[in-house]
Amino acid sequence: MTPDDRSPIRDEAVFREQLNRLLLRAHMGGITVSGGWPCENTDGNPSWDVEIFRLKRTRVDGISAANGEREVESEQTVDEREVDDE
């Protein structure tokens, strides 16, 4: 952990970006990024239990609702809460 890793994150967009990067790095490293992940702190700070689900993209009129980018491959609509078993 670098000193920057201990500085508070005060912006939700920054938190989301860093979380996204962490999950992608783990996925690229071969870690199955799904299921429950206990995040326990023994130093008096709060502990969390994080549940991660891999989402299937929802496509409406060729636009992915998950990321707002143009999708031309498929126009199939799926339930956002549907879990991808891959």
Stockholm file with secondary structure:
# STOCKHOLM 1.0

chainA/1-86         MTPDDRSPIRDEAVFREQLNRLLLRAHMGGITVSGGWPCENTDGNPSWDVEIFRLKRTRVDGISAANGEREVESEQTVDEREVDDE
#=GR chainA/1-86 SS CCGGGGSCCCCHHHHHHHHHHHHHHHHHTTCCCCEEEEECCSSSSCCEEEEECCBCCCEETTEETTTCCBCCSCCCCCCTTCBCCC
#=GC SS_cons        CCGGGGSCCCCHHHHHHHHHHHHHHHHHTTCCCCEEEEECCSSSSCCEEEEECCBCCCEETTEETTTCCBCCSCCCCCCTTCBCCC
//
